[in-house]
Amino acid sequence: MATLGTARLFGAATIMLLSSAVLPATAHGAPAVDAAEKFSIVVIPDTQYAAERYPAAFNAQGQWIKDNRVARNIRYVVHEGDIVDDSDQTGQWANANSALGRLDGNTPYILGVGNHDMDAMPKGQDPAVVRDAAAFNANFPVTRFSGLPSFGASYPAGKNDNSYHTFTAGGTSWLILALKYAPTDAEIAWGSTVIAAHPRHQVMVVTHAYQSGTTKDSVGKKLWTQLVSKHANVSFVFSGHYTAQGLITEKGMNGNTVYQVQADYQNILQLAPNSYFRVMNFDPAARTVAVTTYSPYLNKYLTDAKNQFTLTNVAFLPAVA
């Protein structure tokens, strides 16, 4: 068994700044499928203030994804959690449904459950008790996703708190595992069982809180030890929660490289930061993943080294036959 690698910013992956590019023209129809196709994953960080105060920014994100699905070959959308700011405010869920509902029937997506998406802590209750996600499940129930060909399963049964989806792109079979904020031991064990049951799928894990910039928090350390580092087919971890951006590149116990990517731009007082998301551009033939940060609402990129970079020498597993 290989020893764990050390965490480092922009370490094992070579980082190259990209020049800002004009977005491809919008197109409609089904994406072309090719064994070595280039494809994109859109990663949406915390939208809590967009849902609360700046719904136009959130709607712009959903509309851009819908409009550019074919031109950018967007195969999946991943939300890192804190979809709303206050789980008991129906207007915020309505704004979230307006934005993300644009993807229904167009672009498949998976949701991480953030701490703000969970129900308010009852007065006097032990803060160590994990809160329920009834409001989240009422607005984004498992039945909304279970009809997708890519839907795998959820946990607990009948709830969308934790879930996994699978799809094929770029000649690789992918599995996205979403674990809710500060997952319990039982939820982590379920996720580990899912990954173990799909050894030929390349795995992306999304969870709300995992690292702040280049430093894992207590949840991230626990997830790394109990789940992420244990499986040879885990390649990516996506998280938000902290208003920061960072990349940790680390070797798992089986020698596989795991890219742990964190980003969150939330700001309660200013619209602009809440309008950005990440576009992960996969090029299996070149073995690269180019990361850009873009605001459809502002039509603006963030081009500093934390927000625009390329991972090189990325290993891609062959698709399951």
C-alpha positions, 0 to 999 in steps of 0.5 A, a space after each residue: 500500500 502506497 503512503 499518502 502524498 502531501 497536500 500542496 497548492 498547484 503541486 503534482 499538476 502543471 498549472 498553465 494560465 489560459 488566455 481569455 477566450 470568446 465563448 462559442 456560439 450557442 447551439 441546440 440539439 444532442 451533443 455528439 459522442 466520440 471516444 476521445 471527445 472533449 467535454 465540459 462539467 460546470 461546477 456551481 459554488 454557493 448560490 445562497 445570496 443569489 437565491 436570496 437577493 440576486 436571482 438575475 445572476 442565478 438565472 443567468 447561470 442556468 440559462 447560459 448552461 442551457 444555451 451552451 450545452 451543445 456548443 460546449 458539450 456540457 455533460 453534467 452540472 454539479 452544485 456544491 451546496 448552499 443553494 439557498 440562504 434560508 431553508 425556510 424561505 419559500 421565495 428563495 427556493 422559488 428562485 433556485 427552481 427558476 434557475 436550476 429548472 432551466 436545466 430540467 430536460 436539457 442538462 443533467 445535474 446533481 446537487 450537494 446539500 449545504 448547511 444553509 439548505 438544511 432545516 433550522 436547528 430547533 431551539 435548545 437542540 444539541 448542535 452536534 445533531 445532524 439537521 434534516 433536509 426536509 425543505 431541500 427534499 420538498 423542492 428537489 426530491 429524489 423523484 425529480 432525478 430518479 427518471 434520469 438515465 444517469 441516476 444511480 441511487 440516493 441515501 437514505 432511501 426516498 431522500 435526495 440528501 446523498 446521491 450518485 449519478 453515472 455517465 460516459 464522456 470522453 471515452 471514460 465512465 464517470 460516477 459523481 457522488 454527492 454527500 451532504 454537508 458534514 456527512 455522518 459515518 453512515 453516509 460516508 460508509 454508503 458513499 464508500 460502498 457505492 465507489 467500491 461497487 463501481 471500480 471501473 468508473 472514474 469518480 468525482 466527489 462533491 460535498 459542501 465543506 471540505 477545504 478552505 483554499 489549500 487547507 482541509 477542514 475537519 470534515 475534509 480530513 475525515 472524508 479524505 481518510 475514510 473515503 477519498 484516499 481509499 479508492 483508486 478510482 477517485 480523481 476529483 473532489 469539488 467543494 465550496 462553503 468557504 469564500 476562497 479558491 484553492 487546489 490540493 493535489 494529493 496521492 491516494 493510498 493506491 497511488 492515484 492523483 486526486 485533484 481537490 478543487 475548492 471555490 466560493 465567491 459569495 458576497 451578501 452585499 455585492 451582486 458580482 461575486 455571486 454570479 461566477 461558476 467554474 467550467 471544467 474543460 476535459 480533453 482526454 486526448 491531451 490528458 488535460 482539464 482546463 479550468 475557467 471561472 466565468 460569470 454569464 451575468 457579467 460576461 466576465 472571466 476571473 483570470 488570476 492563477 487561482 481561477 484559471 489554470 490547467 491540470 496536465 497529465 490527468 489519467 483517464 480510465 477507459 469506459 466500462 464496456 
